[in-house]
Amino acid sequence: MDLQITLDTLPSEVVNRICSYISPEDLLCFRLCCRATAAKSLHQFGQRCFAYNRFLVTSKNMAILEAIAQHDHFRTVVRGIYIVPALFEGRYSMDQEQYRQWASQSRARRTLYPSRARRDDIEIPDDKLREYYPAYKEAVADHLDVVFSGRLRELLAYCASRFPNLSSVGLSHYNAERQDILNIPRRLHCPGWKDLVSRVGCDPAIPWHITSPFREGDPNVRASAFTALLRALITPGAEDLALQELTTCQTPSKFVSSCSGLVLGELDLSSEEQELILARLESMKLDKLHICIRDFSGQKHPEYYSFMNQVVARAAPTLSEFRSMRSPTHEGYEYAKQQISWLAHHASFSQLNRLELGGICTTVEDFKHLLSTAAATLRNARFWDIYLRVDNPPVASEDCARLGRRLWREMWNWMGENLDPSGMTMTFLHGPGHGGVRISDRLHGFKGTHPITNASNLALYLKHRSHVSFKQWISQLRFEKLIFKYSGDSDAEYSE
């Protein structure tokens, strides 16, 4: 008698291999066939649906996270947890008409080409608004209660002791639907997100403009969520946790210049907690660290800048990837200057492979000192919005422009002599007085760099596409224009 092969008789290894080709949505349906298929596909289901997840800060999402932590199998497959700290761009007190406008804009942004969307799919009619607006108020109240009542902190502390294989934690500012557009890996899921979208009539989890200014409740929420993550690392029961990645933003590399960041003045950590966290991070030997800080006028907490600098310095010896973005404004520039100067003399990036820096203000010597610690291992670098400064810069705009050109030439010469990366990107470079330096890459479209992406004011080196060395490439860079501003109403330009 021939043996009939069914899903019940197939080995678990074969069933798991079949499940690897099924989408997460279809995998859920597949598990409903019978108990045998549910049992045999358990491991693949856990890997596909619970390994890496984003969680909105709502009661329902926290209940999902707690249920995963209590499951004997699913808790062992969790590798990454990312908290989406703010909803509705931090706009927690919109009236009904303001919400209609914001929700309509959000619905338009749900497509790659909003201008092509149908008007009926974007605008919210009155009958639907009467349904969505109370749901928005309810979602905001629930969201703020979870953040500030301590429930988020308690749950993250519990999870730190329940996820033995957790390797990556941080904040995230993107939802699941837009991840293809933003080049975010499909492995990340956001449980409960679709349900919230259907209740409030729009996408509450992604900013309208990634660089939009903070709203009334946004800074407190982000800082409170990050504080809860850090405190979870030092809770009893989390001693065996071995993190490899810590991030404050999780922005894709191609959008790193548009990071949303922390406001450090809203962190709430005692000096004892800071010391415990620093010791814990040092013992974990992090592999990847992404620190994105958003400064704003009136911020008066330099102790938290010092704390974040020490986080970088303690983790630096084992890091293979470091990304640091700042958005310094008038007062923030002073902290940005101190940060790089301090790191240049206290951090040693002896294993660094990838470095991304943006929005920093530093001297040539400090910048050289910082890069010299990673010179032997650095293979990929991205520099965006870098300000080279000097003490007592010239008053005249023309003199500042010439000085900025000379400083960057000195920096490039040093890079050519001491670095040998596989790839480097430089754009939006500045000299003293915040004068812009416009780069001209003469190998653009020839043997050196990519002919399409290397536009004006962007220097891009790719070793695998080039027939010249890094030293030859960086030595041929020129200054197309030097753009500066003086204390007048109009802009001025100085051409080489």
HELIX and SHEET records of a PDB file:
HELIX    1   1 SER A   12  CYS A   19  1                                   8    
HELIX    2   2 PRO A   24  PHE A   30  1                                   7    
HELIX    3   3 ARG A   35  LYS A   40  1                                   6    
HELIX    4   4 LEU A   42  PHE A   50  1                                   9    
HELIX    5   5 SER A   59  GLN A   70  1                                  12    
HELIX    6   6 PHE A   74  VAL A   77  1                                   4    
HELIX    7   7 PHE A   88  GLY A   90  5                                   3    
HELIX    8   8 GLN A   96  ALA A  108  1                                  13    
HELIX    9   9 PRO A  114  ARG A  116  5                                   3    
HELIX   10  10 ARG A  119  ILE A  122  1                                   4    
HELIX   11  11 ASP A  126  PHE A  148  1                                  23    
HELIX   12  12 ARG A  151  ARG A  162  1                                  12    
HELIX   13  13 TRP A  193  VAL A  200  1                                   8    
HELIX   14  14 ASP A  218  ALA A  232  1                                  15    
HELIX   15  15 SER A  253  SER A  258  5                                   6    
HELIX   16  16 LEU A  264  GLU A  266  5                                   3    
HELIX   17  17 SER A  271  MET A  284  1                                  14    
HELIX   18  18 PRO A  302  ALA A  315  1                                  14    
HELIX   19  19 ALA A  316  THR A  318  5                                   3    
HELIX   20  20 HIS A  330  HIS A  346  1                                  17    
HELIX   21  21 VAL A  364  SER A  372  1                                   9    
HELIX   22  22 SER A  397  ASN A  418  1                                  22    
HELIX   23  23 PRO A  432  HIS A  434  5                                   3    
HELIX   24  24 LYS A  463  ARG A  465  5                                   3    
HELIX   25  25 PHE A  470  SER A  475  1                                   6    
SHEET    1   A12 TYR A  52  LEU A  56  0                                        
SHEET    2   A12 GLY A  80  VAL A  84  1                                        
SHEET    3   A12 SER A 168  LEU A 171  1                                        
SHEET    4   A12 GLU A 245  THR A 247  1                                        
SHEET    5   A12 LYS A 288  ARG A 294  1                                        
SHEET    6   A12 GLU A 321  SER A 327  1                                        
SHEET    7   A12 ARG A 354  THR A 362  1                                        
SHEET    8   A12 ASN A 380  LEU A 388  1                                        
SHEET    9   A12 GLY A 423  HIS A 430  1                                        
SHEET   10   A12 GLY A 436  SER A 440 -1                                        
SHEET   11   A12 ARG A 478  LYS A 485 -1                                        
SHEET   12   A12 ASP A 491  SER A 495 -1                                        
SHEET    1   B10 TYR A  52  LEU A  56  0                                        
SHEET    2   B10 GLY A  80  VAL A  84  1                                        
SHEET    3   B10 SER A 168  LEU A 171  1                                        
SHEET    4   B10 GLU A 245  THR A 247  1                                        
SHEET    5   B10 LYS A 288  ARG A 294  1                                        
SHEET    6   B10 GLU A 321  SER A 327  1                                        
SHEET    7   B10 ARG A 354  THR A 362  1                                        
SHEET    8   B10 ASN A 380  LEU A 388  1                                        
SHEET    9   B10 GLY A 423  HIS A 430  1                                        
SHEET   10   B10 LEU A 458  LEU A 462 -1                                        
END                                                                             
